[in-house]
Amino acid sequence: MSQEIHSPKGQLLLRTLAMPADTNANGDIFGGWIMSQLDLAGGILAKEISCGRIVTVSVSSIEFKKPVSVGDVVCCYGECTKIGRTSMSINLEVWIKPIKEDGLKDRFMVCHATFNYVAIDGNGRPRPIKIND
């Protein structure tokens, strides 16, 4: 039996609006656009954690659960789940708030993913992540 998730995990990292220019032939928002929002959100958290430059090295998993429509408020939440010597993994979720004329504002998750980042120095080489307590 699947348990419905009713609230996002992690902190709000990014909030934006799904626009007509970001749609596919079916009129839904492109999955690639959602991925780019996830990468922006994860990059913000990774940069804050590492106190400097970072690069995206991989996406371990991504699952699209529901389509996103034009006009939906897209909210990206995230939490760091692992920090290594130079790298970190960040779990991300995309929740939307469809603002409708009937007043309903129920939010729901449309996507979740794990992005992996590496801290880099000025020469683009991996550098140790210093954790400030």
Secondary structure by P-SEA (a helix, b strand, c coil): cbbbbcccccccccccccccccccccccccaaaaaaaaaaaaaaaaaaaacbbbbbccccccccccccccccbbbbbbbbcccccccbbbbbbbbbbbccccccbbbbbcccbbbbbbbbcccccbbbbbbcc
